[in-house]
Amino acid sequence: MANNILLKYLEDRYKYEVPSDEVKNPGPVITISRYFGCPANMCANDLADLLTEMEGAQNNPWKVISKEILEEAAKELGLTPEKIEFVFKFEKRSAVDEILEALSSKYYKSERKIKNTIKEVISSIGEQGRVIIVGRGGAAILKDVPNSLHVKLIAPLDYRVNGVSKRHEITHYEARKLAEEMDKKRAQLRMDLAGRKMELVDYDLIFNCEKFKVDEIVKTVAKVSEIRGLI
């Protein structure tokens, strides 16, 4: 039920967006990027609750956005989410696949069209404001929004491997291979969306998750958000 309400909210906000050059005060928006194995979703959910509480805005709460971007972009393209999820699975269609799909389906959309639509949806949601976007290349797309804050969660590989191994019940070897592979794929997606390699200097706050607990990260980001005028 809660997910349906959120999707309805996104649909209404995106449907009635004004042109970007007419948005007077885009944002506020917070993006959270992370190395694989860092607790981005947990931080985002707790942060949304804390920001809402600090503002006393229970009737207009901050929202966490992640998979909803896929569903909204699919609506705009007239496709099912399954048709475009390859982007967030970090897969690429081969030239042969592109040709075969174009010939066999009147609903065919090129990879470039799909990624551009995803960027447009993320830009629209971010500019409408009061959202925390987890991953999805949010920082790369919204880096120029003035009323924004971009957070990066990092941690040493060995620390992440231990956590991934426990959570997914896999060997340390498998966890290390998975972490390295996901880090590489996420970096490539950010590069595709930003048009260049994203560097650590592109982020406003960077937390080492081996040193900072989730509640410490959340409280720090909330305080900085207050200082920066996001709330």
N, C-alpha and C positions, 0 to 999 in steps of 0.2 A: 504493500500500500504506500509506504513512504517513498519507494523508488518511483512509483507511478506519479506521485505528486511532484517529485523533483524533475522528472522528464517533462511533465506538463509545464512546469515553471520555465525550463530551458526552452521549450518550444515557443511559449508565449514571448519570452524575452528576445529570442532570436528572430522570431517572425516579425515583430514590430520594432526592430532596431532602426535607428536613424542612421543616415550615412555617416561614415567615420569622421568626415570633415565637419560634421555638425555636432559631434559629441563634445559637450563643453568640458566635462570633467570625467574623462574615462577612468575606470577603476572605482574603488581600490581593488587590487588583485594581488594575491600572493601565489608564487609558484614554488613547488618543492621538487627539486631534482635529486637523484641519489645514485650512489653506487649500489649494485645489486647486493641485497642482504641488509640494507639499512632500513630502519622502521619508518618509512615516509608516510604510509597510510595511517599508522597509529598517531604520528605527530600531527598530521593534517586534521584528523577527526577531533583530537583533543584541543588543537588550536582553534578550530571553528567554534567549539563550545566555549572556550575561554574568551575569545574576541566578542562573541555574542553576549556573554555574561558581563564583560567589562563595559559594553555599550548599553546594557539593559535593553537589548533589542530583540527580545524573544519572538516578537511578531515579524521581524525581518532578519532572521538569523543568517550568519555566514554559512556558506555551503561548500562542501568538498566535491570537486568535479574530477572524474577520471574516465571511467568506462562510458559515461553518458555522452562524451564527445563522439565516440564511435557511433552511437545510436543516432545522434542528431545529424552527424555528417551523412550517414546512410539515408536518412529521411530526405535531406537536401538533394541527394543524388538519385533518389527514387530506387534505391537498392536495399537489400537486406544487409544487416550488419556483417553477416558472414562473408559477403562479397568484398568487403574492404578491410576486414580485420587482419589481413596479411601484413598491412602496414605496421600495426602494433605488435605483430608477431615477429617483426623484423625480417620478413621474407620479401623477396623480389620476384616478380613474374619475369620469366624469360621472354625473349623476343618472339619465340615460337608460341608460347602460351598467349601472349598479347594478340598475335595474329589470329590464332584459333578462336579465342574468345570473341574478338571483334567480328569474325565471320559468322559465329554461331549464335550470338545474342544481340538482340536489338537494344538491350539494356547495358551494353558494354560501355565502360568508362575507363579511360586511360589512367595509368598510375599517376601521371602528372596531375590530371584533373582531380583524382581522389585526394591527393596530398594537398592541392590548393584549396579544395573544399574544407578539408580538416583544418587547415590554417585559418580560413575565414571563420569557421565556427569557433575556434579557440579565441581568435581576435575579438569576435563579437561578444562571447561570454565574458572574456576578461575585461573588455571596455564597459560592459554593463555593470560589472563590479560586485563586490561582497562575495567573492569566490576564492577558494584555494584550489589551485590546479596541481594535481600530482602527476609528475611525469608528462608524457604525451608531447614532449618538446615545448612545454609551456614557456619556459624561460627564453628559448630561442625566438619564439613568436612574439612574445609580449615584452621583450627587453626594452623597447622604446616608450612604453607607457609610463608617463611621469609618476602616476600615483600607484606605484607597484613596488613589490619587495620580492627579491629572488633568493631563495635559500637552496643551499647544496649540502647534502648529507654524505659524508665520506667516512671511511674507516679502513684500517690496514686489512690487506687481503686475508691474512691468517685469522684475524678476528671474525671476519665475515664468513669465512669457510666454516668455522666452528658452529656459528649460528645456523647457517644454511643446512649443514649436515644434520643438526638436531631437528630442525623444523621439518625438513623434507624426508628425514630418516634415510639418508643416503650416506655413502662413504665420504671420507674427506677428499679422496681423489675425485670422485664425481662432483662434489660440492665445489671444489676448486675449478674444475673444468667448466661447470655451469656458470660460476661467478665471472670468470674471465670472458666467457662467450657472451654473456648478457651485457657486461660492461662495454664490450666492443660494439655490440649491436645497438645499444642505446646511444652511444657516442655517434655512430653513423647516422641514426635517425635525427639527432639534434643537428648534425652537420647538413643533412638534406633539407631540413626545415629552415635553418638559419642561413644557409648558403655559404657557411664557413665553419671551421672548427670552433666549438665553444671552449673557452678557456676559463680557469678558475676566477680570473679577474672580471668575468661577465656576471658573477654572482655577488650579491650584497652581503650575505652571511654564509659562512661555511662552518659546519660543525663536524668534529670528529666524534662519531658515535661510540667509539671505545672509551672516550673521556666524558662525554655528556650523556646523562640519562634523558629519556623522553620528556619527562616533566620539566627538566632544566632547559631543554631546547625550546619547548612550547612557551614557557614563561619568558624566555629571552626574546623570542620572535615577537611575542605579544607586546612586550615592553618597547621594542624597537618600532613596531607598528604604531604604537601610541606616540612615540617621539617623532616619527616621520609623518604623522598626521593621517595615517590610513584609517584610524578609528578616532 
